[in-house]
Each structure stands twice: as structure tokens, then as C-alpha cells.
């Protein structure tokens, strides 16, 4: 059993608070930049390293705007439409991976068109580095005591300050599978040379969707949404088309 007593504020200077959630996004982008350049230098992705620096701001805009708007639309539209200013307070949490994915894809498409680079190469590069941000983001969710897991009846669990029961640390499950495991799966495909025949972004989409769908069974659905249909959460429903898209890219990617 672990008693949760973590502070969502990482640092505070003269009244200015820096949250772990914000640091997670910042560090995720920084690690992604260095790793992306490493993949390019090793010849895994056929792009120039300057592309990484130039795309950095586009990626931030796509992920943050898409992630926030996705959360607002998919998870809490009625609340935010009545409190518009709350949409801007991203440091309080409330980001949707699926919304961030849509925003990122849009930014990649526009960037690749403007700079006349291969969209597939850019998407493969982003897919390889994405696990960094996902891992750190889920750790931040755990620190914030948000997106908590379902109750567990074993000694393995987390006890939050306002509850007596123990819950699955579902945020850590997601950090492990959606972050670390996918990262090493991508390395496996690269080391084995499979990335020359199979689209890496498709591999990422398939495994993310499958892991997210599975781990959601240990995660408490949002109180205001609950299970949407057939005992499935919103996260599970949104993950289904992600998996389908991944397999479609493998089958029809060359076309």
C-alpha cells in the first residue's frame, strides 16, 4: 500500500508555481528532440536534423491545443462551455491524448506541406519519440492524483488522502505500457530492420490503442461520463479507431 501525499507543485519562486504537469510536457519535448536527432544521425529516419528544431514549435502547438480541446470536447464539454476561461488553465490538468494526436497530425501535415518533406518520415520520427512525453505525462497524472484507478481489494494499491479504500495505480500502469513498453517495442522494430518494411507510426498506433484499451479496465471512468456504451469508457472507445488506423496504414500505407 502506498499513501499518496505528493504535491502537484514542483517548484515555487516568489509566488510563481511551477507544476509537475507543466514540467512533464517540457521534459517530454526536450527528450523527444534529442532522441529524434539521434535517430536521424543513425540513418533510421531519412530527414535532416534541422527539421526537428523547425518542427518543435509546431509540435507544441499541435499537442497542447489538440490535447486541451480534445479533453474539452470529448470529456467535459458542458462544464467548460459554461466556464470558457478554465480551458486556458492547462496546469490544472485535463488533456486528451486522442485530441493531442489529432492536433499533432494536423500540425505535421501542414508543416510537411509547407517545407516539402515526406509526411510519412516525419510521422515515423514523431512516433518513435512520443513515448517520452506519454510516460512523463502519466507520471504527472499520478502526482496530481487525477485519472485514478478503480478500487482494489488487495494490499497492492494507492490510498488517497480523502479515501479509505485502495485504488489501482492505473496512471503508473499506463506510464509503463504506453511509455516504456512501446518505446522498447519501437527499438525492437528498428534494431531488427523491420522499420524498412513496416510503418513505425502504424506500430505505435496499434500498440498504444491496445494498451490504452486494456489498462482502462483498471481506471475509474470519469464521474460525469461513466461508461459510455457496453461497459466501455470514453478512452476505450476513442482507442478503437486508433488501432484500426494503425492496421489500415500497414495495409494501405504505400497507396
C-alpha positions as CSV (number, residue, x, y, z in Angstrom):
1,X,0.0,0.0,0.0
2,X,1.2,3.5,-0.8
3,X,-0.3,6.6,0.8
4,X,-0.4,9.4,-1.7
5,X,0.9,12.7,-0.4
6,X,2.6,14.1,-3.4
7,X,2.5,17.8,-4.1
8,X,1.5,18.8,-7.7
9,X,3.6,21.9,-7.4
10,X,7.3,21.1,-8.3
11,X,8.8,24.5,-7.6
12,X,7.7,27.9,-6.3
13,X,9.6,31.2,-6.7
14,X,8.2,34.4,-5.3
15,X,4.7,33.1,-5.6
16,X,5.1,31.7,-9.1
17,X,4.2,28.0,-9.0
18,X,5.7,25.5,-11.5
19,X,3.6,22.3,-11.7
20,X,4.9,18.8,-12.4
21,X,2.3,18.6,-15.1
22,X,4.0,21.5,-17.0
23,X,7.4,20.1,-16.4
24,X,6.3,16.7,-17.8
25,X,5.3,18.3,-21.1
26,X,8.5,20.4,-21.2
27,X,10.8,17.5,-20.5
28,X,8.9,15.2,-22.8
29,X,9.5,17.6,-25.7
30,X,13.2,18.0,-24.8
31,X,13.9,14.3,-24.6
32,X,12.0,13.8,-27.9
33,X,14.2,16.4,-29.6
34,X,17.4,14.7,-28.6
35,X,16.1,11.2,-29.4
36,X,14.7,12.3,-32.8
37,X,18.1,13.8,-33.8
38,X,19.8,10.6,-32.7
39,X,17.5,8.5,-35.0
40,X,18.3,10.8,-37.9
41,X,22.0,10.7,-37.4
42,X,21.9,6.9,-37.2
43,X,20.0,6.9,-40.5
44,X,16.8,5.3,-39.2
45,X,14.8,8.2,-40.5
46,X,15.6,9.9,-43.8
47,X,15.3,13.5,-42.7
48,X,17.7,16.4,-41.8
49,X,18.2,17.2,-38.1
50,X,17.2,20.8,-38.8
51,X,13.7,19.5,-39.4
52,X,13.5,18.6,-35.7
53,X,14.3,22.1,-34.5
54,X,12.0,23.7,-37.0
55,X,9.1,21.4,-36.2
56,X,9.5,21.8,-32.4
57,X,7.1,24.8,-32.1
58,X,4.6,23.2,-34.4
59,X,4.6,20.1,-32.3
60,X,4.0,22.1,-29.1
61,X,1.1,23.9,-30.6
62,X,-0.5,20.8,-32.1
63,X,-0.2,18.7,-28.9
64,X,-1.3,21.4,-26.4
65,X,-4.1,22.9,-28.4
66,X,-5.3,19.5,-29.7
67,X,-4.9,17.8,-26.3
68,X,-6.8,20.6,-24.4
69,X,-9.6,20.9,-27.0
70,X,-9.9,17.2,-27.2
71,X,-10.4,17.0,-23.4
72,X,-13.0,19.8,-23.5
73,X,-14.9,18.2,-26.4
74,X,-14.7,14.5,-25.5
75,X,-14.8,14.6,-21.7
76,X,-16.2,17.8,-20.2
77,X,-17.8,20.0,-22.9
78,X,-20.8,21.1,-20.8
79,X,-18.7,22.3,-17.9
80,X,-16.1,24.2,-20.0
81,X,-18.7,25.8,-22.3
82,X,-20.0,27.5,-19.2
83,X,-16.5,28.4,-17.9
84,X,-14.5,29.3,-21.0
85,X,-11.6,30.8,-19.1
86,X,-11.0,27.4,-17.4
87,X,-10.0,26.0,-20.8
88,X,-6.8,28.0,-20.6
89,X,-5.7,26.6,-17.2
90,X,-3.9,23.6,-18.5
91,X,-1.6,23.5,-15.5
92,X,-4.6,22.1,-13.6
93,X,-4.6,19.0,-15.8
94,X,-7.1,17.9,-18.3
95,X,-5.5,16.8,-21.6
96,X,-6.7,14.2,-24.0
97,X,-4.2,12.0,-25.8
98,X,-6.6,11.4,-28.7
99,X,-7.1,15.2,-29.1
100,X,-3.4,15.8,-28.9
101,X,-2.9,13.1,-31.5
102,X,-5.3,14.8,-33.9
103,X,-3.7,18.2,-33.3
104,X,-0.2,16.8,-33.8
105,X,-1.2,15.0,-37.1
106,X,-2.7,18.3,-38.4
107,X,0.5,20.2,-37.5
108,X,2.7,17.5,-39.1
109,X,0.6,17.6,-42.3
110,X,0.8,21.4,-42.6
111,X,4.5,21.5,-41.7
112,X,5.4,18.8,-44.2
113,X,3.4,20.5,-47.0
114,X,5.0,23.9,-46.3
115,X,8.5,22.6,-46.0
116,X,8.1,20.0,-48.8
117,X,9.2,17.0,-46.7
118,X,7.9,13.4,-46.6
119,X,4.9,13.3,-44.2
120,X,5.5,9.5,-43.5
121,X,9.1,10.1,-42.5
122,X,8.0,12.9,-40.1
123,X,5.2,10.8,-38.7
124,X,7.6,7.8,-38.1
125,X,10.0,10.2,-36.3
126,X,7.3,11.5,-34.1
127,X,6.0,8.0,-33.3
128,X,9.4,6.9,-32.1
129,X,9.8,9.8,-29.7
130,X,6.2,10.1,-28.5
131,X,6.6,7.6,-25.7
132,X,8.8,10.0,-23.7
133,X,6.0,12.5,-23.4
134,X,3.4,9.9,-22.7
135,X,5.5,8.3,-19.9
136,X,6.2,11.6,-18.2
137,X,2.6,12.8,-18.7
138,X,1.2,9.7,-16.9
139,X,3.7,10.2,-14.0
140,X,2.4,13.7,-13.7
141,X,-1.2,12.4,-13.6
142,X,-0.2,10.2,-10.7
143,X,1.4,13.1,-8.9
144,X,-1.7,15.2,-9.4
145,X,-3.9,12.3,-8.0
146,X,-6.0,12.5,-11.2
147,X,-7.4,9.9,-13.5
148,X,-7.3,7.5,-10.6
149,X,-7.7,3.7,-10.8
150,X,-10.6,1.5,-9.7
151,X,-10.7,0.1,-6.2
152,X,-8.6,-2.9,-5.5
153,X,-9.2,-5.5,-2.7
154,X,-5.6,-6.5,-2.3
155,X,-2.7,-4.8,-0.4
156,X,-1.4,-3.6,-3.8
157,X,-2.8,-0.1,-4.3
158,X,-2.8,3.6,-3.6
159,X,-4.6,5.3,-0.7
160,X,-5.6,8.9,-1.5
161,X,-5.9,11.5,1.3
162,X,-9.7,11.7,1.1
163,X,-10.5,8.0,0.8
164,X,-10.2,4.8,2.9
165,X,-10.1,2.4,0.1
166,X,-7.2,1.4,-2.1
167,X,-7.0,2.0,-5.8
168,X,-5.0,0.6,-8.7
169,X,-2.2,3.0,-9.7
170,X,-3.6,3.0,-13.2
171,X,-1.6,6.1,-14.1
172,X,1.6,4.1,-13.5
173,X,0.3,1.1,-15.5
174,X,-0.2,3.5,-18.4
175,X,3.2,5.1,-18.0
176,X,4.8,1.6,-18.1
177,X,2.9,0.2,-21.0
178,X,2.1,3.3,-23.1
179,X,5.5,4.8,-22.4
180,X,8.3,2.3,-21.6
181,X,7.0,-0.8,-23.3
182,X,6.1,1.0,-26.5
183,X,9.5,2.7,-26.5
184,X,11.3,-0.7,-26.4
185,X,8.9,-2.2,-29.0
186,X,9.9,0.6,-31.4
187,X,13.5,-0.1,-30.7
188,X,12.9,-3.8,-31.4
189,X,11.5,-2.9,-34.8
190,X,14.3,-0.6,-35.6
191,X,17.1,-2.9,-34.4
192,X,15.6,-5.8,-36.4
193,X,15.3,-3.7,-39.5
194,X,11.6,-4.2,-39.7
195,X,11.1,-0.4,-39.9
196,X,12.2,-0.6,-43.5
197,X,9.1,-2.7,-44.4
198,X,6.5,-1.6,-41.7
199,X,5.5,1.9,-41.0
200,X,6.7,2.8,-37.4
201,X,3.8,5.2,-36.9
202,X,1.4,2.3,-37.5
203,X,3.2,0.2,-34.9
204,X,2.9,3.0,-32.4
205,X,-0.8,3.5,-33.1
206,X,-1.7,-0.2,-32.8
207,X,0.2,-0.8,-29.5
208,X,-0.9,2.4,-28.0
209,X,-4.5,1.7,-28.8
210,X,-4.3,-1.9,-27.5
211,X,-2.5,-0.9,-24.3
212,X,-4.8,2.0,-23.6
213,X,-7.9,-0.1,-24.2
214,X,-6.6,-2.8,-21.8
215,X,-5.4,-0.5,-19.0
216,X,-8.6,1.4,-19.0
217,X,-10.2,-1.6,-17.3
218,X,-8.2,-0.7,-14.2
219,X,-9.0,3.0,-14.4
220,X,-12.0,4.7,-12.9
221,X,-14.2,6.3,-15.6
222,X,-14.9,10.0,-15.3
223,X,-17.7,10.5,-12.8
224,X,-19.6,12.8,-15.1
225,X,-19.3,10.4,-18.0
226,X,-19.1,6.9,-16.6
227,X,-19.2,4.0,-19.0
228,X,-20.4,5.3,-22.4
229,X,-21.5,2.1,-24.1
230,X,-21.2,-1.7,-23.5
231,X,-19.3,-1.0,-20.2
232,X,-16.6,0.8,-22.2
233,X,-15.1,4.1,-21.2
234,X,-14.6,7.1,-23.4
235,X,-10.9,6.4,-23.6
236,X,-11.5,2.8,-24.8
237,X,-14.0,4.0,-27.4
238,X,-11.5,6.6,-28.7
239,X,-8.7,4.0,-28.8
240,X,-10.6,1.6,-31.2
241,X,-10.3,3.8,-34.3
242,X,-6.6,4.4,-33.3
243,X,-5.9,0.6,-33.6
244,X,-8.0,0.4,-36.8
245,X,-6.0,3.3,-38.3
246,X,-2.7,1.6,-37.4
247,X,-3.7,-1.6,-39.2
248,X,-5.0,0.4,-42.2
249,X,-1.7,2.2,-42.5
250,X,0.1,-1.1,-42.6
251,X,-2.2,-2.5,-45.3
252,X,-2.7,0.6,-47.4
253,X,0.2,2.8,-46.4
254,X,2.1,2.5,-49.7
255,X,-1.0,3.6,-51.6
